[in-house]
Amino acid sequence: MIYLDSIVFPSADQEWAFRMGITRTCYQTMYPFNVLSKIGLERIDFTPITILYGGNGSGKTTALNIIAQKLGIKRDSPFNQSNFFRDYVNLCKVQLEESIPQNSRIITSDDVFDYMLNLRTINEGIDQKKEELYEDYYHARHSVFKVQSLDDYDELKKRNSARRRTQSGFVRDQLMDNVREQSNGESASFYFKQRIQEDALYLLDEPENSLSAPKQIELAHYLEETARFMGCQLIISTHSPFLLSMKNAKIYDLDQSPVYVKKWTELQNTRTYYDFFKQYQDDFENP
């Protein structure tokens, strides 16, 4: 599915004309001006899966944030802006194939980290409550208690429950199990499957963070399925070879100026992995 057909960023000449026309003088940066134009990225034509590839500082996250702001889609985490960010976004032009669905959103690595941090906070609270319940269990089983009035009924129920059950059973009945039954990678993988729904546009900023190689491969397969069967369009910034290998993905190489579309096997990061493992091929084949 294609919702966003293309985006055109301002050229170096358009950026220069804007800078010549401004009256503001007290500023330290004009970001994101001169980021994408410096590498010759003036237009992106999108497919169901479009990837912005590049190393740190290449501009791929900047491009993703500009697209998100231009489309006005949902986001959770704040991002790097300047006084001129809105001016730059206003100079961009988008062409839509279909209306952008309301449940579309940008998902960043900060969102995933916040999710895992929230899980940790919840689990710490659960662990603290468990300690309190362990003390309640011991007290309920071994202390002497006499019913004085109906106000003591709840306490009586607790004591009877403690005497009928083991300590773990007593605690389990009164407290939810720890949410943390997964590793960070498993939690991150679950987060994407929970967040990505049918029929929407998703911008994913380096989703491979926190994921092991097998989990990255699992995520790549899942994302392929969302584009193929769930009516999703994906725009992804990444340098993970596992995500770059997704079938039918259109890849823009932001490490090269001007920017060109390339096959994943032609990209520098992928070639580095290939050359490294080829160097040790004999160790793998003849251990």
N, C-alpha and C positions, 0 to 999 in steps of 0.2 A: 504494500500500500504506500502511496506517496501523497502526503499532505502538503509538505513544503517542496516546491519545485526548484527554486533557486534563490540565492541572495547575491546582491552586488554590493561590494564594499566601495567606499570612496577611493578614487585614484590618488596618486601622489599630487597631481595638479589640483584636484578638488580640495585636498587637505591644505595645500599651500594657499589657495584662494580663501579658505575659511580662516586660516591663521592671520592673513593680511587684513581680514575684515573685523577681527575682534577688537573690543575696546578694553577688555580686562587686562590688567598688567601684573597683578599680584598672584602668581601661581608658580608652583614648583614643577609641575608636570602637565602635559597635555594628553596623557594616556586616555584612550588607546590609539590616539593619532600616531602615525609613523611606526606602528607595530606590524600591521599586515601589509601595508604598502611597501615597507622595506624589503619584504620577501616576495613582492610581486603577486600577492594574492588579492585579486580584484573580484573574483566570482567563484561561487561554488554551485554546481548543478547536482542535485541530490537524487539518490536512488533509495530503494527500501532500506538499505544499510550503507551508510556513508561514514568513512573513517577519516579523521584528521590525525595524521601521524607526525610525530616530531619529538625531539628531545626537550629537556627542560629549557624554558625560555624561547621555544620556537614560535609561540603564539597560538597554539591549538586551544588552550583553555580560554584565552582572550576571545578567539573567534566563537567558541561555544557560548560564552557569556553574552556576546553581542547578539547572537542569533536568539538566545532566550529572551533578552530584553526587547528586541525588535518585535518578537511574537507575543510578548507579554504573558508567557506561560509561568506556571507555578514554580516556586523554588522555596527551599527551607533555609539553607545556610546563606549568610551574607557573602559578598564577593568583593574583590578589589575594584573600586571605582575611583573616579576623579571628578573634578568640576566639569570636565568636558565629555564625560561618558555619554550623557544624553544627547549632546550636540552631535557626537559621532554617530550614534544609533539613528538619529534623525536623517543623516545623510545616506544611510543604507536603504536599499530597495529590495523587497522580497516579492516573489511570484508564487502564488499558492495554486496547487492543483485541486485541493479540497479545503474546506474550512478546518482550522486547527481545533481538534476536540478539546473540550474543557478539562478533561482529566490528564492532558499532556503536562509534562513537567521536565525539569532538569534535575538530575541526580548527581551529586558530587561525592568525592571521597569523604568530605567533611560530614555529609549526611550519614554515611555508613558508620563513620567513627562515633558520631553522636548517638546513633542507634545502639552500638555496642557498649558505649559508656552508660547509657540509660539502663541497659540490661544489667550491667555490673552494679549500678546503684540499687536497682530493685533487688538483686540477689543479696547484696550486703544487708539490706533491710530485712529480708527473709531470714538470713542467717542469724541476725540479732534476735528476731522474734522466736526463732527456734530455741535459742538459749533460754529465753524467758519461759517457754513452754516446758522445757526439760525440768526447770525448777518447779513449775506448777505441778508437773507429773509426780515428782518426788514428794512434794508437800502433800498432794492429794492422796497418795497411797499410804503414807506413813504417819500423818498427823491425826490426832483425835478430833472428831467433829460431831457436834450435836445440833439437830435441827431445833431452832427456837421459834421460828415463824415461817410463813410462806415466803418471806424475803430471802430465806436461806435455800430455796428450792434449786436455783441455778447452781449454787455451790455443791449441793448434794449430787446433782446430775454429773458434775465434773468429777467428783470423787468416785462415784460409781463407775463412770467411764474409765477412769484411770485404773481401777482395780480389776476391770474386765479385760483390759488391753495391755499389750506390750508398750514400751515407751515410744517406739517408732510408730506404732499404730495410733496411739493417742495424739502424737504431734501431727501425723499425716491427716487425721480427720479434721484438724483445726487450722491447717495451714496448707497453702498451695505448694506444690513441688517447686524446687528452684527452677527458674526460667533457664538458668545456665546449665543446660545439659549438652551444649555444643561448644566447639572450639570457635575462635574468632572467625576463622575462614568459613566454617559452617554457618555461623550467624550472619556473616556478610552475604553469603550465597542465598540464604533464606530471605534476607532483606530485599534483594533484587526480585526474587520470585513473588514476594508479597506486594511490592510496589508496582511492578509492571503489569498492567491490566490490558484487556483487549481494546483495540481500536483507538490508538493514541499515538502521539509523537513523543519520543523520549530522547533527551540529550543526556548522554552519560559521560562524565568526566573521569577518565582513568579508573574504570570500574574494577580493574585487576588488583588494585591496592588491597592488601590484607588477604589475598587469595593465593593459595599454593598452586603449583602447576596443574595438578589434577582438577582443582576447583576452577581454575581459569578455563580449562578445556570444557568442563561441565557448563560453565556460564556461557561460553561461546556457542555451544550447541543449543542451549536454551534461548539465547538471543536470536539465533537463526530461526528457531521455531516460532518465536513471537512475530518475526517479520513475515514468515511464510504462511502461518496458519491463524494468527491472532489479529491480523489487520494493523500491525504496528509499523511505524517508521522509526528508524534508529539513526542518530547522529552521535558518533562516539569519538572521543579523543583518547588515544592510547599509543603505547609503544610496545605492548605485549604481543609477541609473535603468535600466541595462541588465539588472541582476538583478531589479529591481522589476517589470520588464515581463514576467517569465515567465508563461506561460499558466497560468491556474487557480490562481495563488498567492494564498493568503489573507494579507493584510498588516495587521499591527497597528501603528498610528501611535503610537509612544511619545513623540512630541513634543507630543502633545495630552493634556490632563488634563480629564476621565477619558479613558482610552485607548479608541479606537474602531477598528473594521475599516474600511479605506478602499480605494478603487481607486488604482492606482499613479499615475494621472493627476491625482489630487487632492492628492498629497503635496507639501509645500512645496519639497523639494529638486528634484523633477521639474518643478514649475511654474517654478522659477528657471531651469533649463536651457531650458525652453520659451520663457519670456519673453525670455531672452538671445538665443537664435537667431532668434526672431521679430523682434527689434529689428534684426537684421542680415540679414533675409530678402532684401532687395534686393541685398545684396553677393553672396549665394550664387547668386541667380537671374540677376543681370546683372553678372557680374564685369568 
